[in-house]
Amino acid sequence: MQPQPKGASQRLQEIIRRNRRSEKVGVYAVCSSHPSVITAAIQQAVEDESVLHVESTSSQVNQLGGYTGQTPSQFAEFVHSVAQDAGLSRERVLLGGDHLGPYPWREQPSEAAMHKACELVRACVLAGYDKIHLDASMACADDAKSGPDERTIARRAAILCRAAESASEDLPPGASPLLYVIGTEVPAPGGESALGAPPAVSAADQIPHTLEVFRAAFAEQDVASAWDRVIGMVVQPGVEFGENVIFDYDRQKAMALSSALPEHPALVYEAHSTDYQTPAALAQMVEDHFAILKVGPWLTFAFREAVFALSAIERELIGLRKGVRLSQVREALEAAMLRDPTYWRSYYHGSADEMRLARMYSYSDRCRYYWGDATVQQELAQLRANLDASPPPATLVSQHLPLQYEAIRSGRLRAHPEDMIQEHIRTVLRVYAAACGR
């Protein structure tokens, strides 16, 4: 009798056990809903024969649609559909919910916000999400401005866990048990709004206390059985990025933290905001038990780089041809951001020229919120159509996308606009795959 193939949750738990045995293995989570990013990540997982770990945040995807307009079931269906088309089975797709909690409704009183957060968790579980980040760290309208205390955060996280466990009872027989991530030192979804100095590394001596507070809260909410399935804890390893700055991983500063993991539960650290770290730093983080690496803005940053490069190629190639309309992707993106500054206004500062540059080029990559705009989508379609009709010569690709030029020359890549975009995104994914031992 053939053994049943391991599901994605089992594969993740195995990676965590191996990491705790000091093997140099980890997993990266793609925190993006962008179709080109998802497709590139699927192709990378196929090539590596690895698990595809994709997460949506509570702001991106929720029961009301989020800023992407997708519910959890719609997002799950999209990911599984693209994965299936690429030959990646459901058993190798791990869906996670990032920052699942009251964050999208934080301007409401905590009771109302938590009610909606529980509905979100339930929707994610029923949609087939395997990994739930229980994040109740943000202040609601009736909390102190400094935010809730640790015990309140833990109690609210346990309430969310109870909602998840209850929803899991309605899953089909044989569904994998849910996995959880906890923590109190959780960065805001989307990155920090202002950074002047490197973030302080979490205090190692607080780890046992925090875990005990959460364990007690789980017991109080009658979800003690879920405690053994807490596989990750969000801490601050001292890495972050802002508008035009990157704070790199300092192994010496994080040494005490990496040594503070308990024997039980057998969890690892989940590191948020690891975007733009060097390959060596990411590999060190995995070795130091920051075994779950979250990446998001760097991937859409790479998407934007590739699109702007293709726009430059388009202008060189067909800019003077009569009867051909050049795409206006950059202009449409800028116009969309100026029409609705909601997603960047509090992140960018300085003169008008400095903010103009930041809107397009900052590490914070706030323009990622605007790629779904209808006019931007129309211009992207025009760009692709123009380059499909007039494939660029290798010399122009070499000028603007030198890494893709090498892949085309080797026969590994077609000189097709979407293929070149995905290949550029995969230059980032390969850094994470290598750091995680692929």
C-alpha positions as CSV (number, residue, x, y, z in Angstrom):
1,M,0.0,0.0,0.0
2,Q,1.4,3.4,-1.1
3,P,1.9,5.9,1.8
4,Q,-0.3,9.0,1.5
5,P,1.6,12.1,0.3
6,K,2.4,14.6,3.0
7,G,0.2,17.7,3.1
8,A,1.6,21.2,3.2
9,S,1.0,21.5,6.9
10,Q,2.9,18.3,7.6
11,R,5.8,19.5,5.4
12,L,6.0,22.8,7.3
13,Q,6.0,21.0,10.6
14,E,8.8,18.8,9.4
15,I,10.8,21.8,8.3
16,I,10.3,23.3,11.7
17,R,11.5,20.1,13.5
18,R,14.6,20.0,11.3
19,N,15.3,23.7,12.0
20,R,15.0,23.1,15.7
21,R,17.6,20.3,15.2
22,S,19.9,23.0,13.8
23,E,19.6,22.0,10.2
24,K,19.9,24.9,7.9
25,V,16.3,24.8,6.5
26,G,13.4,27.1,6.7
27,V,10.4,28.4,4.7
28,Y,9.6,31.7,3.2
29,A,6.0,33.1,3.1
30,V,5.0,35.1,0.0
31,C,2.8,37.9,1.5
32,S,1.2,39.2,-1.6
33,S,-2.0,38.9,-3.6
34,H,-0.5,40.3,-6.8
35,P,-1.2,37.8,-9.7
36,S,2.3,38.1,-11.3
37,V,3.9,37.5,-7.9
38,I,1.7,34.5,-7.1
39,T,2.4,33.0,-10.5
40,A,6.2,33.6,-10.1
41,A,6.1,32.0,-6.7
42,I,4.2,29.0,-8.0
43,Q,6.8,28.5,-10.8
44,Q,9.6,28.7,-8.2
45,A,7.9,26.1,-6.0
46,V,7.5,23.8,-9.0
47,E,11.2,24.2,-9.9
48,D,12.3,23.7,-6.2
49,E,9.9,20.8,-5.6
50,S,8.9,22.7,-2.5
51,V,5.8,23.9,-0.6
52,L,4.3,27.1,-1.9
53,H,3.6,29.2,1.2
54,V,1.3,32.1,0.4
55,E,-0.3,34.5,2.9
56,S,-2.9,37.2,2.7
57,T,-3.2,39.9,5.2
58,S,-6.4,40.9,7.0
59,S,-6.4,44.2,5.0
60,Q,-5.8,42.6,1.6
61,V,-8.3,39.8,1.8
62,N,-11.2,39.6,4.3
63,Q,-14.9,38.7,4.4
64,L,-15.8,42.2,3.1
65,G,-13.3,41.9,0.2
66,G,-10.4,43.9,1.6
67,Y,-8.5,46.3,-0.6
68,T,-8.1,43.6,-3.3
69,G,-11.8,43.0,-3.5
70,Q,-11.3,39.3,-2.6
71,T,-12.8,37.2,0.1
72,P,-10.7,34.3,1.6
73,S,-12.5,31.7,-0.5
74,Q,-12.0,33.8,-3.7
75,F,-8.3,34.2,-2.9
76,A,-7.8,30.5,-2.1
77,E,-9.6,29.5,-5.3
78,F,-7.4,31.9,-7.3
79,V,-4.1,30.5,-5.8
80,H,-5.2,26.8,-6.2
81,S,-6.4,27.4,-9.8
82,V,-3.1,29.0,-10.9
83,A,-1.1,26.3,-9.0
84,Q,-3.1,23.5,-10.6
85,D,-2.5,24.9,-14.1
86,A,1.2,24.9,-13.3
87,G,1.2,21.3,-12.1
88,L,1.5,22.1,-8.4
89,S,-0.9,19.9,-6.4
90,R,-3.1,21.1,-3.5
91,E,-0.9,19.1,-1.1
92,R,2.0,21.4,-1.8
93,V,0.1,24.7,-1.3
94,L,0.0,26.2,2.2
95,L,-2.3,29.1,2.6
96,G,-1.8,31.4,5.6
97,G,-3.6,34.3,7.1
98,D,-1.3,37.2,8.1
99,H,-2.3,39.7,10.9
100,L,-5.7,38.0,11.3
101,G,-7.3,40.1,14.0
102,P,-9.1,43.4,14.6
103,Y,-6.6,45.5,12.6
104,P,-9.0,46.4,9.7
105,W,-11.6,47.5,12.2
106,R,-9.3,49.1,14.8
107,E,-11.2,52.4,14.7
108,Q,-14.2,50.6,16.3
109,P,-14.6,49.5,19.9
110,S,-12.7,46.3,20.7
111,E,-15.9,44.1,21.1
112,A,-17.2,45.1,17.6
113,A,-13.7,44.8,16.1
114,M,-13.1,41.4,17.6
115,H,-16.5,40.1,16.4
116,K,-15.5,41.0,12.8
117,A,-12.0,39.5,13.4
118,C,-13.6,36.2,14.5
119,E,-15.8,36.2,11.3
120,L,-12.6,36.8,9.3
121,V,-10.8,33.9,11.0
122,R,-13.7,31.6,10.4
123,A,-13.9,32.6,6.7
124,C,-10.2,31.8,6.3
125,V,-10.5,28.4,7.9
126,L,-13.5,27.4,5.8
127,A,-11.6,28.6,2.7
128,G,-8.8,26.1,3.5
129,Y,-6.2,28.3,5.1
130,D,-3.8,26.0,7.1
131,K,-1.8,28.6,9.1
132,I,-3.3,31.4,11.1
133,H,-1.4,34.3,12.5
134,L,-3.4,35.4,15.5
135,D,-2.7,39.1,15.8
136,A,-4.6,41.1,18.4
137,S,-1.7,43.5,19.1
138,M,-3.2,46.6,17.6
139,A,-5.1,49.2,19.7
140,C,-8.9,49.5,19.1
141,A,-11.0,52.6,19.7
142,D,-11.5,51.9,23.4
143,D,-7.9,50.8,24.1
144,A,-5.2,53.0,25.4
145,K,-3.2,54.8,22.7
146,S,-0.2,52.7,23.6
147,G,-2.2,49.6,22.7
148,P,-3.5,46.7,24.8
149,D,-1.3,45.0,27.4
150,E,0.2,41.6,26.9
151,R,-2.5,39.7,28.7
152,T,-5.2,41.4,26.7
153,I,-3.4,40.6,23.5
154,A,-3.1,37.0,24.5
155,R,-6.7,36.7,25.6
156,R,-7.9,38.2,22.3
157,A,-5.6,35.9,20.4
158,A,-7.1,32.9,22.2
159,I,-10.6,34.1,21.4
160,L,-9.6,34.2,17.7
161,C,-8.1,30.7,18.1
162,R,-11.4,29.5,19.5
163,A,-13.2,30.8,16.5
164,A,-10.7,29.0,14.2
165,E,-11.0,25.7,16.1
166,S,-14.8,26.0,16.0
167,A,-14.7,26.6,12.2
168,S,-12.4,23.7,11.7
169,E,-15.1,21.3,13.0
170,D,-17.0,22.1,9.8
171,L,-14.1,21.1,7.5
172,P,-14.3,17.8,5.6
173,P,-12.9,14.7,7.3
174,G,-9.2,14.3,7.0
175,A,-8.5,18.0,6.9
176,S,-5.1,19.0,8.4
177,P,-5.2,20.4,11.9
178,L,-4.7,24.2,12.0
179,L,-1.3,25.7,12.7
180,Y,-0.9,28.9,14.6
181,V,1.5,31.8,15.0
182,I,1.4,34.1,18.1
183,G,3.3,37.1,19.5
184,T,3.0,40.5,20.9
185,E,5.9,42.4,19.2
186,V,4.1,42.4,15.9
187,P,5.0,45.1,13.2
188,A,2.1,46.9,11.6
189,P,0.8,45.3,8.4
190,G,2.4,46.9,5.4
191,G,5.5,48.1,7.2
192,E,6.5,51.0,9.5
193,S,5.4,54.6,8.7
194,A,8.5,56.2,10.1
195,L,11.9,54.9,10.9
196,G,14.8,56.8,12.3
197,A,16.8,54.1,14.0
198,P,17.1,50.3,13.8
199,P,14.3,48.6,15.7
200,A,15.3,47.1,19.0
201,V,15.7,43.3,19.1
202,S,13.1,41.6,21.2
203,A,14.3,40.9,24.8
204,A,15.3,37.2,25.1
205,D,14.3,37.0,28.7
206,Q,10.7,37.9,27.9
207,I,10.1,34.9,25.6
208,P,9.3,32.4,28.4
209,H,6.9,34.9,30.1
210,T,5.1,35.7,26.8
211,L,4.7,32.1,26.0
212,E,3.3,31.3,29.4
213,V,0.8,34.2,29.2
214,F,-0.4,32.9,25.8
215,R,-0.5,29.3,27.1
216,A,-2.7,30.3,30.0
217,A,-5.0,32.3,27.7
218,F,-5.4,29.3,25.4
219,A,-6.4,27.2,28.5
220,E,-8.8,29.9,29.7
221,Q,-10.6,30.0,26.4
222,D,-10.8,26.2,26.3
223,V,-8.4,25.7,23.3
224,A,-5.5,24.1,25.2
225,S,-5.4,21.3,22.6
226,A,-4.4,23.9,20.0
227,W,-1.3,25.0,22.0
228,D,0.8,22.1,20.6
229,R,0.0,23.4,17.1
230,V,1.6,26.8,17.8
231,I,4.5,26.6,15.4
232,G,5.7,30.2,15.3
233,M,6.2,33.3,17.4
234,V,6.6,36.8,15.9
235,V,9.5,38.6,17.4
236,Q,11.7,41.5,16.3
237,P,15.1,40.3,15.1
238,G,16.2,43.9,14.4
239,V,15.4,44.0,10.7
240,E,13.1,46.5,9.0
241,F,13.0,48.8,6.0
242,G,11.5,52.2,5.3
243,E,11.2,54.7,2.5
244,N,14.8,54.7,1.6
245,V,16.6,52.8,4.4
246,I,17.2,49.1,5.2
247,F,18.2,47.9,8.7
248,D,20.2,44.8,8.2
249,Y,20.3,41.7,10.4
250,D,23.0,41.8,13.1
251,R,23.6,38.3,14.2
252,Q,25.4,39.3,17.4
253,K,22.5,41.5,18.6
254,A,20.1,38.6,18.0
255,M,22.2,35.8,19.5
256,A,20.5,35.8,22.9
257,L,17.1,35.7,21.2
258,S,18.0,32.8,19.0
259,S,19.1,30.8,22.0
260,A,15.9,31.5,24.0
261,L,13.5,29.1,22.2
262,P,11.9,26.7,24.7
263,E,11.7,22.9,24.4
264,H,7.9,23.1,24.4
265,P,6.1,24.0,22.3
266,A,8.6,23.2,19.6
267,L,8.2,26.4,17.7
268,V,10.5,28.8,15.7
269,Y,10.5,32.5,15.2
270,E,8.6,34.1,12.4
271,A,10.4,37.1,11.0
272,H,8.3,39.9,9.4
273,S,9.7,42.7,7.2
274,T,12.7,40.7,6.0
275,D,12.5,42.3,2.5
276,Y,15.7,43.6,1.0
277,Q,18.0,41.8,3.4
278,T,21.2,40.4,1.9
279,P,21.4,36.7,0.9
280,A,23.9,36.1,3.7
281,A,21.7,37.8,6.3
282,L,18.7,35.7,5.3
283,A,20.7,32.5,5.5
284,Q,22.0,33.5,8.9
285,M,18.4,34.3,10.1
286,V,17.3,30.8,9.1
287,E,20.3,29.3,10.9
288,D,19.4,31.3,14.0
289,H,15.9,29.8,14.1
290,F,14.1,32.7,12.4
291,A,12.9,29.9,10.2
292,I,9.8,31.5,8.7
293,L,10.8,34.5,6.6
294,K,8.0,36.8,5.4
295,V,8.5,38.7,2.1
296,G,6.1,40.9,0.3
297,P,7.0,44.5,-0.8
298,W,10.3,43.3,-2.3
299,L,8.4,41.1,-4.7
300,T,6.1,43.9,-5.9
301,F,9.1,46.2,-5.9
302,A,10.6,43.8,-8.4
303,F,7.4,43.7,-10.4
304,R,7.5,47.5,-10.7
305,E,11.2,47.4,-11.7
306,A,10.4,45.0,-14.5
307,V,7.4,47.0,-15.7
308,F,9.2,50.3,-15.8
309,A,12.1,48.6,-17.6
310,L,9.7,47.2,-20.2
311,S,8.1,50.6,-20.6
312,A,11.6,52.1,-21.4
313,I,12.1,49.3,-23.9
314,E,8.7,50.1,-25.5
315,R,9.6,53.7,-25.9
316,E,12.9,53.0,-27.5
317,L,11.4,50.3,-29.8
318,I,8.2,51.8,-31.0
319,G,8.1,55.4,-29.7
320,L,8.2,57.0,-33.1
321,R,6.0,54.6,-35.0
322,K,2.8,56.1,-36.4
323,G,-0.5,54.5,-35.5
324,V,0.8,52.8,-32.3
325,R,-0.3,54.1,-28.9
326,L,2.4,53.9,-26.3
327,S,1.4,52.7,-22.9
328,Q,1.4,55.2,-20.1
329,V,1.9,52.9,-17.1
330,R,4.0,55.2,-15.0
331,E,1.7,58.1,-15.6
332,A,-1.4,56.1,-14.8
333,L,0.1,54.8,-11.6
334,E,1.1,58.3,-10.5
335,A,-2.4,59.6,-11.3
336,A,-4.0,56.8,-9.3
337,M,-1.9,57.5,-6.3
338,L,-2.6,61.2,-6.4
339,R,-6.4,60.6,-6.8
340,D,-6.4,58.5,-3.6
341,P,-3.4,59.1,-1.3
342,T,-4.8,56.8,1.4
343,Y,-2.1,54.1,1.1
344,W,1.0,56.4,1.0
345,R,0.2,59.8,2.5
346,S,1.4,58.9,6.1
347,Y,4.5,57.1,4.8
348,Y,6.2,59.6,2.6
349,H,7.5,63.0,3.7
350,G,9.6,65.9,2.3
351,S,9.4,68.1,-0.7
352,A,7.1,67.5,-3.6
353,D,9.9,66.1,-5.7
354,E,11.0,63.8,-2.8
355,M,7.5,62.5,-2.5
356,R,7.2,62.0,-6.2
357,L,10.3,59.8,-6.2
358,A,9.1,57.9,-3.1
359,R,5.7,57.1,-4.7
360,M,7.5,55.2,-7.5
361,Y,10.8,54.0,-6.1
362,S,10.7,53.7,-2.3
363,Y,11.5,50.5,-0.5
364,S,8.1,50.8,1.2
365,D,6.6,50.2,-2.2
366,R,3.3,51.8,-1.4
367,C,2.5,51.9,-5.2
368,R,1.7,48.1,-4.8
369,Y,-1.7,49.1,-3.6
370,Y,-2.6,50.7,-6.9
371,W,-1.7,48.1,-9.5
372,G,-5.3,46.9,-9.5
373,D,-6.6,50.3,-10.5
374,A,-8.7,50.0,-13.7
375,T,-6.7,52.6,-15.7
376,V,-3.4,51.2,-14.5
377,Q,-4.5,47.7,-15.6
378,Q,-5.5,49.1,-19.0
379,E,-2.1,50.6,-19.5
380,L,-0.4,47.4,-18.5
381,A,-2.4,45.6,-21.0
382,Q,-1.3,48.1,-23.7
383,L,2.3,47.6,-22.7
384,R,2.0,43.8,-23.0
385,A,0.2,44.1,-26.3
386,N,2.7,46.4,-27.8
387,L,5.7,44.2,-26.9
388,D,3.8,41.1,-28.0
389,A,3.3,42.7,-31.4
390,S,6.9,43.9,-31.5
391,P,9.2,41.6,-29.6
392,P,12.2,43.6,-28.4
393,P,15.7,42.8,-29.7
394,A,18.2,41.2,-27.3
395,T,20.2,44.4,-27.3
396,L,17.4,46.4,-25.7
397,V,16.7,43.6,-23.2
398,S,20.4,43.6,-22.3
399,Q,20.3,47.4,-21.7
400,H,17.2,47.4,-19.4
401,L,16.9,43.9,-18.0
402,P,20.4,42.4,-18.0
403,L,19.5,39.4,-15.9
404,Q,16.6,38.5,-18.1
405,Y,18.9,38.9,-21.1
406,E,21.3,36.3,-19.7
407,A,18.3,33.9,-19.2
408,I,17.1,34.5,-22.8
409,R,20.6,33.9,-24.2
410,S,20.8,30.6,-22.3
411,G,17.5,29.5,-23.7
412,R,15.9,29.4,-20.3
413,L,13.5,32.3,-20.9
414,R,11.3,33.6,-23.7
415,A,11.6,37.3,-24.7
416,H,7.9,37.6,-23.7
417,P,6.9,40.6,-21.5
418,E,5.1,38.6,-18.8
419,D,7.8,35.9,-18.7
420,M,10.4,38.6,-18.2
421,I,8.4,40.2,-15.4
422,Q,8.0,36.9,-13.6
423,E,11.7,36.0,-14.1
424,H,12.6,39.3,-12.5
425,I,10.4,38.6,-9.5
426,R,12.0,35.1,-9.3
427,T,15.4,36.7,-8.8
428,V,14.1,37.7,-5.4
429,L,12.4,34.4,-4.7
430,R,15.6,32.5,-5.5
431,V,17.4,34.4,-2.7
432,Y,14.8,33.2,-0.2
433,A,14.8,29.7,-1.6
434,A,18.6,29.5,-1.2
435,A,18.4,30.9,2.4
436,C,15.8,28.3,3.3
437,G,18.0,25.4,2.0
438,R,16.5,24.8,-1.4
